[in-house]
Amino acid sequence: MKLVIGAVGALLFGSSIIHAQTTYTCPTAGTSASLSIDSSITTPTTIRIPVITNSNELCILLRHSTIDGSKRAHVARSYSGRDWEQSAGLFAKVNSGVAVNCANSAAGECDIILPPLGPDQAYILESYEHTLSADEEASRFLEQATFGTKLNEVAALS
Protein backbone atom coordinates (compact mmCIF):
# COMPACT_ATOMS: atom_id res chain seq x y z
CA MET A 1 0.00 0.00 0.00
CA LYS A 2 1.30 3.48 -0.83
CA LEU A 3 0.73 6.77 0.93
CA VAL A 4 0.91 10.18 -0.75
CA ILE A 5 1.21 13.21 1.48
CA GLY A 6 1.31 16.92 0.68
CA ALA A 7 4.50 18.99 0.61
CA VAL A 8 4.08 19.90 4.29
CA GLY A 9 4.76 16.42 5.57
CA ALA A 10 7.06 13.45 5.66
CA LEU A 11 6.75 9.92 6.93
CA LEU A 12 8.60 8.70 9.99
CA PHE A 13 9.92 5.13 10.00
CA GLY A 14 11.54 4.11 13.26
CA SER A 15 13.81 6.98 14.23
CA SER A 16 14.46 8.52 10.81
CA ILE A 17 12.31 11.06 9.00
CA ILE A 18 12.25 10.82 5.22
CA HIS A 19 11.71 14.20 3.52
CA ALA A 20 11.27 15.26 -0.11
CA GLN A 21 9.28 12.19 -1.13
CA THR A 22 5.58 11.95 -1.87
CA THR A 23 5.02 8.18 -2.13
CA TYR A 24 5.48 5.81 0.79
CA THR A 25 4.84 2.19 1.58
CA CYS A 26 2.21 1.64 4.24
CA PRO A 27 3.34 -0.38 7.23
CA THR A 28 3.14 -4.13 7.04
CA ALA A 29 0.52 -5.92 9.10
CA GLY A 30 1.14 -5.62 12.82
CA THR A 31 3.18 -2.42 12.57
CA SER A 32 2.58 1.34 12.43
CA ALA A 33 4.07 4.37 10.68
CA SER A 34 3.86 7.98 11.86
CA LEU A 35 3.00 10.79 9.47
CA SER A 36 5.17 13.71 10.46
CA ILE A 37 3.01 16.75 9.80
CA ASP A 38 4.30 20.00 11.25
CA SER A 39 2.05 20.91 14.20
CA SER A 40 2.74 24.62 13.61
CA ILE A 41 0.77 24.49 10.34
CA THR A 42 -2.68 25.90 10.99
CA THR A 43 -4.38 24.79 7.78
CA PRO A 44 -5.74 21.34 6.91
CA THR A 45 -3.47 18.84 5.16
CA THR A 46 -4.66 16.54 2.37
CA ILE A 47 -3.19 13.05 2.02
CA ARG A 48 -3.90 10.38 -0.59
CA ILE A 49 -4.07 6.75 0.50
CA PRO A 50 -4.77 3.67 -1.63
CA VAL A 51 -7.76 1.51 -0.75
CA ILE A 52 -6.94 -1.76 1.03
CA THR A 53 -7.70 -4.49 -1.50
CA ASN A 54 -6.86 -7.68 0.40
CA SER A 55 -9.94 -9.23 2.03
CA ASN A 56 -8.14 -9.97 5.30
CA GLU A 57 -6.39 -6.61 5.81
CA LEU A 58 -7.30 -3.43 7.68
CA CYS A 59 -5.53 -0.07 7.72
CA ILE A 60 -6.46 2.58 10.29
CA LEU A 61 -5.49 6.27 10.35
CA LEU A 62 -5.30 7.61 13.91
CA ARG A 63 -4.27 10.74 15.80
CA HIS A 64 -2.42 10.21 19.08
CA SER A 65 -0.19 11.87 21.66
CA THR A 66 3.49 11.93 20.72
CA ILE A 67 4.45 11.94 24.39
CA ASP A 68 3.17 8.50 25.37
CA GLY A 69 0.95 7.27 22.50
CA SER A 70 -2.22 7.81 24.52
CA LYS A 71 -5.34 9.75 23.55
CA ARG A 72 -5.76 7.69 20.40
CA ALA A 73 -8.57 8.92 18.17
CA HIS A 74 -9.56 6.92 15.09
CA VAL A 75 -9.79 9.14 12.01
CA ALA A 76 -10.47 6.81 9.05
CA ARG A 77 -10.15 3.21 7.90
CA SER A 78 -10.10 1.01 4.81
CA TYR A 79 -10.50 -2.76 4.77
CA SER A 80 -11.41 -5.67 2.49
CA GLY A 81 -11.55 -3.63 -0.73
CA ARG A 82 -13.77 -0.94 0.79
CA ASP A 83 -13.09 2.77 0.22
CA TRP A 84 -11.65 4.81 3.05
CA GLU A 85 -14.32 6.02 5.46
CA GLN A 86 -14.39 8.14 8.58
CA SER A 87 -14.23 6.06 11.74
CA ALA A 88 -16.83 6.34 14.47
CA GLY A 89 -15.95 8.71 17.28
CA LEU A 90 -14.45 12.17 17.53
CA PHE A 91 -13.73 12.58 13.81
CA ALA A 92 -17.12 11.27 12.64
CA LYS A 93 -18.73 14.57 13.62
CA VAL A 94 -19.84 16.86 10.80
CA ASN A 95 -17.49 19.74 11.70
CA SER A 96 -14.53 17.60 12.79
CA GLY A 97 -12.30 18.89 9.99
CA VAL A 98 -11.92 15.43 8.45
CA ALA A 99 -13.24 14.80 4.97
CA VAL A 100 -12.86 11.65 2.89
CA ASN A 101 -13.14 11.88 -0.88
CA CYS A 102 -13.00 8.64 -2.81
CA ALA A 103 -13.94 10.09 -6.21
CA ASN A 104 -10.71 8.46 -7.46
CA SER A 105 -11.67 5.10 -5.95
CA ALA A 106 -11.72 3.59 -9.45
CA ALA A 107 -7.98 4.30 -9.38
CA GLY A 108 -7.87 2.67 -5.94
CA GLU A 109 -7.12 5.86 -4.02
CA CYS A 110 -8.90 8.21 -1.64
CA ASP A 111 -8.05 11.74 -0.50
CA ILE A 112 -8.37 12.52 3.20
CA ILE A 113 -8.35 16.06 4.54
CA LEU A 114 -6.87 16.15 8.05
CA PRO A 115 -7.33 18.99 10.53
CA PRO A 116 -4.22 20.72 11.91
CA LEU A 117 -2.47 18.96 14.75
CA GLY A 118 -2.32 20.29 18.27
CA PRO A 119 0.86 20.37 20.35
CA ASP A 120 2.32 16.91 21.01
CA GLN A 121 0.02 15.18 18.48
CA ALA A 122 0.75 13.06 15.40
CA TYR A 123 -1.14 11.04 12.81
CA ILE A 124 -0.24 7.38 12.42
CA LEU A 125 -1.21 4.50 10.15
CA GLU A 126 -1.62 1.02 11.61
CA SER A 127 -2.12 -2.15 9.58
CA TYR A 128 -3.64 -5.43 10.67
CA GLU A 129 -4.20 -8.80 9.06
CA HIS A 130 -6.64 -11.52 10.12
CA THR A 131 -7.50 -14.89 8.69
CA LEU A 132 -10.24 -17.32 9.71
CA SER A 133 -10.07 -21.09 9.64
CA ALA A 134 -12.77 -22.99 7.75
CA ASP A 135 -14.49 -23.80 11.08
CA GLU A 136 -14.42 -20.13 12.12
CA GLU A 137 -15.89 -19.03 8.77
CA ALA A 138 -18.65 -21.64 9.01
CA SER A 139 -19.41 -20.64 12.61
CA ARG A 140 -19.52 -16.97 11.64
CA PHE A 141 -21.91 -17.69 8.78
CA LEU A 142 -24.21 -19.77 11.00
CA GLU A 143 -24.22 -17.08 13.73
CA GLN A 144 -25.35 -14.51 11.17
CA ALA A 145 -27.79 -16.70 9.24
CA THR A 146 -29.43 -18.80 11.98
CA PHE A 147 -30.29 -18.69 15.66
CA GLY A 148 -26.88 -20.02 16.64
CA THR A 149 -24.36 -22.71 15.81
CA LYS A 150 -24.01 -26.37 16.62
CA LEU A 151 -20.73 -28.23 16.23
CA ASN A 152 -22.20 -30.74 13.77
CA GLU A 153 -23.45 -27.85 11.55
CA VAL A 154 -20.05 -26.16 11.64
CA ALA A 155 -18.35 -29.44 10.68
CA ALA A 156 -20.79 -29.95 7.80
CA LEU A 157 -20.02 -26.50 6.36
CA SER A 158 -16.25 -26.45 6.81
C-alpha positions in Angstrom: 0.0 0.0 0.0 1.3 3.5 -0.8 0.7 6.8 0.9 0.9 10.2 -0.7 1.2 13.2 1.5 1.3 16.9 0.7 4.5 19.0 0.6 4.1 19.9 4.3 4.8 16.4 5.6 7.1 13.5 5.7 6.7 9.9 6.9 8.6 8.7 10.0 9.9 5.1 10.0 11.5 4.1 13.3 13.8 7.0 14.2 14.5 8.5 10.8 12.3 11.1 9.0 12.3 10.8 5.2 11.7 14.2 3.5 11.3 15.3 -0.1 9.3 12.2 -1.1 5.6 11.9 -1.9 5.0 8.2 -2.1 5.5 5.8 0.8 4.8 2.2 1.6 2.2 1.6 4.2 3.3 -0.4 7.2 3.1 -4.1 7.0 0.5 -5.9 9.1 1.1 -5.6 12.8 3.2 -2.4 12.6 2.6 1.3 12.4 4.1 4.4 10.7 3.9 8.0 11.9 3.0 10.8 9.5 5.2 13.7 10.5 3.0 16.7 9.8 4.3 20.0 11.3 2.0 20.9 14.2 2.7 24.6 13.6 0.8 24.5 10.3 -2.7 25.9 11.0 -4.4 24.8 7.8 -5.7 21.3 6.9 -3.5 18.8 5.2 -4.7 16.5 2.4 -3.2 13.1 2.0 -3.9 10.4 -0.6 -4.1 6.7 0.5 -4.8 3.7 -1.6 -7.8 1.5 -0.8 -6.9 -1.8 1.0 -7.7 -4.5 -1.5 -6.9 -7.7 0.4 -9.9 -9.2 2.0 -8.1 -10.0 5.3 -6.4 -6.6 5.8 -7.3 -3.4 7.7 -5.5 -0.1 7.7 -6.5 2.6 10.3 -5.5 6.3 10.3 -5.3 7.6 13.9 -4.3 10.7 15.8 -2.4 10.2 19.1 -0.2 11.9 21.7 3.5 11.9 20.7 4.5 11.9 24.4 3.2 8.5 25.4 1.0 7.3 22.5 -2.2 7.8 24.5 -5.3 9.7 23.6 -5.8 7.7 20.4 -8.6 8.9 18.2 -9.6 6.9 15.1 -9.8 9.1 12.0 -10.5 6.8 9.0 -10.1 3.2 7.9 -10.1 1.0 4.8 -10.5 -2.8 4.8 -11.4 -5.7 2.5 -11.5 -3.6 -0.7 -13.8 -0.9 0.8 -13.1 2.8 0.2 -11.6 4.8 3.0 -14.3 6.0 5.5 -14.4 8.1 8.6 -14.2 6.1 11.7 -16.8 6.3 14.5 -16.0 8.7 17.3 -14.4 12.2 17.5 -13.7 12.6 13.8 -17.1 11.3 12.6 -18.7 14.6 13.6 -19.8 16.9 10.8 -17.5 19.7 11.7 -14.5 17.6 12.8 -12.3 18.9 10.0 -11.9 15.4 8.5 -13.2 14.8 5.0 -12.9 11.7 2.9 -13.1 11.9 -0.9 -13.0 8.6 -2.8 -13.9 10.1 -6.2 -10.7 8.5 -7.5 -11.7 5.1 -6.0 -11.7 3.6 -9.5 -8.0 4.3 -9.4 -7.9 2.7 -5.9 -7.1 5.9 -4.0 -8.9 8.2 -1.6 -8.0 11.7 -0.5 -8.4 12.5 3.2 -8.3 16.1 4.5 -6.9 16.2 8.0 -7.3 19.0 10.5 -4.2 20.7 11.9 -2.5 19.0 14.8 -2.3 20.3 18.3 0.9 20.4 20.3 2.3 16.9 21.0 0.0 15.2 18.5 0.7 13.1 15.4 -1.1 11.0 12.8 -0.2 7.4 12.4 -1.2 4.5 10.2 -1.6 1.0 11.6 -2.1 -2.2 9.6 -3.6 -5.4 10.7 -4.2 -8.8 9.1 -6.6 -11.5 10.1 -7.5 -14.9 8.7 -10.2 -17.3 9.7 -10.1 -21.1 9.6 -12.8 -23.0 7.7 -14.5 -23.8 11.1 -14.4 -20.1 12.1 -15.9 -19.0 8.8 -18.7 -21.6 9.0 -19.4 -20.6 12.6 -19.5 -17.0 11.6 -21.9 -17.7 8.8 -24.2 -19.8 11.0 -24.2 -17.1 13.7 -25.3 -14.5 11.2 -27.8 -16.7 9.2 -29.4 -18.8 12.0 -30.3 -18.7 15.7 -26.9 -20.0 16.6 -24.4 -22.7 15.8 -24.0 -26.4 16.6 -20.7 -28.2 16.2 -22.2 -30.7 13.8 -23.4 -27.9 11.5 -20.0 -26.2 11.6 -18.4 -29.4 10.7 -20.8 -29.9 7.8 -20.0 -26.5 6.4 -16.2 -26.5 6.8 
